[in-house]
Amino acid sequence: MFDIVKQQLNMQEIMSAGDEDGNTVLHLAVARKQIQTVKVVPQEAVLNVNVTNKSGLTALDVSDVILQIVGSGELTDYMLRDLLLHAGALKASEFAGTIETAQVLLHHPAIVERAISPPQILDHFLQYLLQKISLLNP
């Protein structure tokens, strides 16, 4: 019995751990459009689906950023968002006030130096996130 509890705690640690930018397995799976991972992770009941990364974004926020950048989006993008919603995912603004552009910029100062527009900020953040993910999965 103790081993099962210990394994569960280790799994929770692993699933909740973030990379240097605070992105959890769920943030990264959404950004990489790994639908199977997004299906399994919340069902394990060991991960809070509303963890925010260092930019103050939940996995649902990341999904919305992708949909905003892509425009109409692919079917997979909508399926990922639906899975997150069914798992109880919220936008950070729904439980922690609004996400200010400044919060994103705080962790990505290079964006400020370039003085780019808000749509470009989202694009830059997504590309940054995807670059980090590709380093994890060569």
C-alpha positions in Angstrom: 0.0 0.0 0.0 2.8 2.4 0.9 4.5 1.7 -2.4 1.3 2.7 -4.3 1.0 5.9 -2.4 4.7 6.7 -2.9 4.4 6.0 -6.7 1.3 8.3 -6.8 3.2 11.1 -5.1 6.2 10.6 -7.4 3.9 10.7 -10.4 2.3 13.9 -9.1 5.7 15.5 -8.6 6.7 14.5 -12.2 3.5 15.7 -13.7 3.4 19.0 -11.8 7.1 19.8 -12.4 7.7 22.6 -14.8 10.6 23.4 -17.1 12.6 26.6 -16.6 9.6 28.6 -17.9 7.2 26.8 -15.6 5.5 24.8 -18.4 4.1 21.5 -17.1 3.6 18.4 -19.1 0.1 19.7 -20.0 1.3 23.1 -21.2 3.9 21.3 -23.5 1.4 18.7 -24.7 -1.0 21.4 -25.7 1.7 23.4 -27.5 2.8 20.3 -29.4 -0.7 19.2 -30.1 -0.2 15.9 -28.4 -3.9 15.0 -28.1 -3.2 11.5 -26.5 -1.2 13.1 -23.7 -3.9 15.7 -23.1 -6.4 12.9 -22.9 -4.4 10.9 -20.4 -2.8 13.5 -18.1 -6.0 14.9 -16.5 -7.5 11.5 -16.1 -4.6 10.4 -13.9 -6.0 12.9 -11.3 -2.5 13.7 -10.2 -2.2 17.0 -12.0 -3.9 20.3 -11.4 -5.0 21.3 -14.9 -4.9 25.0 -13.9 -1.2 25.3 -13.0 0.2 28.6 -14.5 3.6 28.9 -16.0 6.0 31.7 -15.3 4.1 33.9 -17.9 0.9 33.4 -15.9 -0.7 31.1 -18.5 -2.6 27.9 -17.9 -2.7 25.1 -20.5 -6.1 26.5 -21.6 -4.5 29.9 -22.1 -1.8 28.3 -24.3 -4.5 26.6 -26.3 -6.3 29.9 -26.8 -3.0 31.6 -27.8 -2.5 28.9 -30.5 -6.1 29.4 -31.7 -5.6 33.2 -31.9 -2.4 32.9 -33.9 -3.6 30.2 -36.3 -6.9 31.9 -36.8 -9.6 29.4 -37.5 -7.4 26.6 -36.2 -7.2 22.9 -37.0 -9.6 20.3 -35.7 -6.9 19.1 -33.3 -6.7 22.6 -31.7 -10.4 22.6 -31.0 -10.3 19.0 -29.7 -7.5 19.9 -27.3 -9.4 22.9 -26.0 -12.5 20.7 -25.5 -10.5 18.1 -23.6 -9.1 20.8 -21.4 -12.5 22.2 -20.7 -13.9 18.8 -19.8 -11.0 18.2 -17.4 -12.0 21.5 -15.6 -9.3 23.7 -17.1 -9.7 27.4 -16.7 -8.1 30.5 -18.1 -5.8 32.1 -15.5 -8.0 35.2 -15.8 -10.9 33.2 -14.6 -9.3 32.5 -11.2 -6.5 34.9 -10.7 -7.5 38.2 -12.2 -6.6 39.2 -15.7 -3.4 38.3 -17.4 -1.7 41.5 -18.4 0.6 41.7 -21.4 3.2 42.9 -18.9 3.1 39.5 -17.2 4.1 37.8 -20.4 6.7 40.5 -21.1 8.2 40.2 -17.7 9.5 36.8 -18.5 10.4 37.6 -22.1 12.2 40.9 -22.0 13.5 40.6 -25.5 9.9 41.3 -26.7 10.0 44.7 -24.9 13.2 45.7 -26.7 11.6 45.0 -30.1 8.5 46.9 -29.2 6.2 44.6 -31.2 2.4 44.7 -31.3 0.2 42.5 -29.1 -0.6 39.9 -31.9 3.2 39.6 -32.5 3.7 39.1 -28.8 1.5 36.1 -28.9 3.2 34.8 -32.0 6.6 35.3 -30.4 5.5 33.5 -27.2 4.1 30.6 -29.1 7.3 30.3 -31.2 9.3 30.5 -28.0 7.2 27.8 -26.4 7.4 25.5 -29.4 11.2 26.0 -29.5 11.5 24.9 -25.9 9.3 21.9 -26.6 11.3 20.8 -29.6 14.4 20.8 -27.4 12.7 18.4 -25.1 11.6 16.1 -28.0 14.3 16.1 -30.6 
